[in-house]
Amino acid sequence: MTVDTCEGTSIGIYFYLENYTRVIG
């Protein structure tokens, strides 16, 4: 899976933070 767009990277970080906050909360 290769993403060469800033938008794609932002989406990846968004989902990562979503899962991270779910584990803490």
MMTF fields as JSON, N, C-alpha, C and O atoms, coordinates in Angstrom:
{
  "mmtfVersion": "1.0.0",
  "mmtfProducer": "UNKNOWN",
  "numBonds": 99,
  "numAtoms": 100,
  "numGroups": 25,
  "numChains": 1,
  "numModels": 1,
  "chainsPerModel": [1],
  "groupsPerChain": [25],
  "chainIdList": ["A"],
  "bondAtomList": [4, 2, 8, 6, 12, 10, 16, 14, 20, 18, 24, 22, 28, 26, 32, 30, 36, 34, 40, 38, 44, 42, 48, 46, 52, 50, 56, 54, 60, 58, 64, 62, 68, 66, 72, 70, 76, 74, 80, 78, 84, 82, 88, 86, 92, 90, 96, 94],
  "bondOrderList": [1, 1, 1, 1, 1, 1, 1, 1, 1, 1, 1, 1, 1, 1, 1, 1, 1, 1, 1, 1, 1, 1, 1, 1],
  "groupList": [{"groupName": "MET", "atomNameList": ["N", "CA", "C", "O"], "elementList": ["N", "C", "C", "O"], "formalChargeList": [0, 0, 0, 0], "bondAtomList": [1, 0, 2, 1, 3, 2], "bondOrderList": [1, 1, 2], "singleLetterCode": "M", "chemCompType": "L-PEPTIDE LINKING"}, {"groupName": "THR", "atomNameList": ["N", "CA", "C", "O"], "elementList": ["N", "C", "C", "O"], "formalChargeList": [0, 0, 0, 0], "bondAtomList": [1, 0, 2, 1, 3, 2], "bondOrderList": [1, 1, 2], "singleLetterCode": "T", "chemCompType": "L-PEPTIDE LINKING"}, {"groupName": "VAL", "atomNameList": ["N", "CA", "C", "O"], "elementList": ["N", "C", "C", "O"], "formalChargeList": [0, 0, 0, 0], "bondAtomList": [1, 0, 2, 1, 3, 2], "bondOrderList": [1, 1, 2], "singleLetterCode": "V", "chemCompType": "L-PEPTIDE LINKING"}, {"groupName": "ASP", "atomNameList": ["N", "CA", "C", "O"], "elementList": ["N", "C", "C", "O"], "formalChargeList": [0, 0, 0, 0], "bondAtomList": [1, 0, 2, 1, 3, 2], "bondOrderList": [1, 1, 2], "singleLetterCode": "D", "chemCompType": "L-PEPTIDE LINKING"}, {"groupName": "CYS", "atomNameList": ["N", "CA", "C", "O"], "elementList": ["N", "C", "C", "O"], "formalChargeList": [0, 0, 0, 0], "bondAtomList": [1, 0, 2, 1, 3, 2], "bondOrderList": [1, 1, 2], "singleLetterCode": "C", "chemCompType": "L-PEPTIDE LINKING"}, {"groupName": "GLU", "atomNameList": ["N", "CA", "C", "O"], "elementList": ["N", "C", "C", "O"], "formalChargeList": [0, 0, 0, 0], "bondAtomList": [1, 0, 2, 1, 3, 2], "bondOrderList": [1, 1, 2], "singleLetterCode": "E", "chemCompType": "L-PEPTIDE LINKING"}, {"groupName": "GLY", "atomNameList": ["N", "CA", "C", "O"], "elementList": ["N", "C", "C", "O"], "formalChargeList": [0, 0, 0, 0], "bondAtomList": [1, 0, 2, 1, 3, 2], "bondOrderList": [1, 1, 2], "singleLetterCode": "G", "chemCompType": "PEPTIDE LINKING"}, {"groupName": "SER", "atomNameList": ["N", "CA", "C", "O"], "elementList": ["N", "C", "C", "O"], "formalChargeList": [0, 0, 0, 0], "bondAtomList": [1, 0, 2, 1, 3, 2], "bondOrderList": [1, 1, 2], "singleLetterCode": "S", "chemCompType": "L-PEPTIDE LINKING"}, {"groupName": "ILE", "atomNameList": ["N", "CA", "C", "O"], "elementList": ["N", "C", "C", "O"], "formalChargeList": [0, 0, 0, 0], "bondAtomList": [1, 0, 2, 1, 3, 2], "bondOrderList": [1, 1, 2], "singleLetterCode": "I", "chemCompType": "L-PEPTIDE LINKING"}, {"groupName": "TYR", "atomNameList": ["N", "CA", "C", "O"], "elementList": ["N", "C", "C", "O"], "formalChargeList": [0, 0, 0, 0], "bondAtomList": [1, 0, 2, 1, 3, 2], "bondOrderList": [1, 1, 2], "singleLetterCode": "Y", "chemCompType": "L-PEPTIDE LINKING"}, {"groupName": "PHE", "atomNameList": ["N", "CA", "C", "O"], "elementList": ["N", "C", "C", "O"], "formalChargeList": [0, 0, 0, 0], "bondAtomList": [1, 0, 2, 1, 3, 2], "bondOrderList": [1, 1, 2], "singleLetterCode": "F", "chemCompType": "L-PEPTIDE LINKING"}, {"groupName": "LEU", "atomNameList": ["N", "CA", "C", "O"], "elementList": ["N", "C", "C", "O"], "formalChargeList": [0, 0, 0, 0], "bondAtomList": [1, 0, 2, 1, 3, 2], "bondOrderList": [1, 1, 2], "singleLetterCode": "L", "chemCompType": "L-PEPTIDE LINKING"}, {"groupName": "ASN", "atomNameList": ["N", "CA", "C", "O"], "elementList": ["N", "C", "C", "O"], "formalChargeList": [0, 0, 0, 0], "bondAtomList": [1, 0, 2, 1, 3, 2], "bondOrderList": [1, 1, 2], "singleLetterCode": "N", "chemCompType": "L-PEPTIDE LINKING"}, {"groupName": "ARG", "atomNameList": ["N", "CA", "C", "O"], "elementList": ["N", "C", "C", "O"], "formalChargeList": [0, 0, 0, 0], "bondAtomList": [1, 0, 2, 1, 3, 2], "bondOrderList": [1, 1, 2], "singleLetterCode": "R", "chemCompType": "L-PEPTIDE LINKING"}],
  "groupTypeList": [0, 1, 2, 3, 1, 4, 5, 6, 1, 7, 8, 6, 8, 9, 10, 9, 11, 5, 12, 9, 1, 13, 2, 8, 6],
  "groupIdList": [1, 2, 3, 4, 5, 6, 7, 8, 9, 10, 11, 12, 13, 14, 15, 16, 17, 18, 19, 20, 21, 22, 23, 24, 25],
  "secStructList": [7, 7, 7, 7, 1, 2, 2, 2, 2, 2, 2, 2, 2, 2, 2, 2, 2, 2, 2, 2, 2, 2, 2, 2, 7],
  "xCoordList": [0.853, 0.0, 0.891, 1.588, 0.865, 1.7, 0.826, -0.081, 1.107, 0.336, 1.303, 2.151, 1.172, 2.082, 1.368, 1.793, 0.282, -0.461, -0.523, -0.643, -0.444, -0.486, -1.828, -1.907, -2.879, -4.221, -4.274, -4.816, -3.711, -3.715, -2.98, -3.421, -1.852, -1.091, -1.901, -1.894, -2.596, -3.406, -4.502, -4.809, -5.092, -6.146, -5.561, -6.193, -4.365, -3.712, -3.471, -3.716, -2.989, -2.731, -4.039, -4.093, -5.092, -6.39, -6.888, -7.291, -6.859, -7.322, -6.42, -6.896, -5.116, -4.177, -4.527, -4.555, -4.793, -5.144, -6.484, -6.669, -7.423, -8.74, -8.566, -9.148, -7.772, -7.552, -6.769, -7.037, -5.807, -4.977, -5.822, -5.686, -6.701, -7.54, -8.55, -8.933, -8.983, -9.946, -9.291, -9.94, -8.034, -7.342, -7.2, -7.355, -6.907, -6.721, -8.065, -8.198, -9.059, -10.376, -11.096, -12.228],
  "yCoordList": [-1.198, 0.0, 1.25, 1.517, 1.997, 3.196, 4.431, 4.468, 5.436, 6.681, 7.832, 8.113, 8.496, 9.598, 10.938, 11.92, 10.972, 12.229, 12.627, 11.764, 13.9, 14.382, 14.037, 13.745, 14.071, 13.763, 12.321, 12.04, 11.409, 9.994, 9.788, 9.011, 10.488, 10.353, 10.881, 10.285, 11.99, 12.573, 11.602, 11.48, 10.908, 9.939, 8.796, 8.325, 8.355, 7.27, 7.681, 6.905, 8.908, 9.406, 9.549, 9.275, 9.976, 10.161, 8.843, 8.78, 7.776, 6.473, 5.952, 5.301, 6.23, 5.78, 6.417, 5.739, 7.728, 8.421, 7.933, 7.832, 7.627, 7.12, 5.836, 5.693, 4.907, 3.638, 3.87, 3.218, 4.791, 5.066, 5.609, 5.17, 6.572, 7.166, 6.142, 6.186, 5.228, 4.198, 3.277, 2.862, 2.955, 2.058, 2.741, 2.095, 4.038, 4.767, 5.016, 4.859, 5.403, 5.701, 4.421, 4.449],
  "zCoordList": [0.0, 0.0, 0.0, 0.979, -1.077, -1.168, -1.317, -2.149, -0.505, -0.571, -0.792, 0.054, -1.931, -2.248, -2.158, -2.767, -1.395, -1.257, 0.211, 1.08, 0.492, 1.874, 2.499, 3.693, 1.693, 2.2, 2.683, 3.752, 1.897, 2.271, 3.592, 4.438, 3.765, 5.006, 6.18, 7.257, 5.98, 7.05, 7.471, 8.657, 6.491, 6.804, 7.632, 8.578, 7.28, 8.022, 9.468, 10.391, 9.66, 11.015, 11.779, 12.978, 11.089, 11.727, 12.305, 13.466, 11.477, 11.952, 13.058, 13.987, 12.971, 14.0, 15.342, 16.369, 15.329, 16.569, 17.103, 18.316, 16.205, 16.619, 17.424, 18.499, 16.911, 17.603, 18.892, 19.901, 18.871, 20.044, 21.19, 22.332, 20.879, 21.923, 22.433, 23.602, 21.578, 22.01, 23.029, 23.989, 22.841, 23.778, 25.132, 26.169, 25.137, 26.404, 27.071, 28.285, 26.284, 26.846, 27.152, 27.634]
}
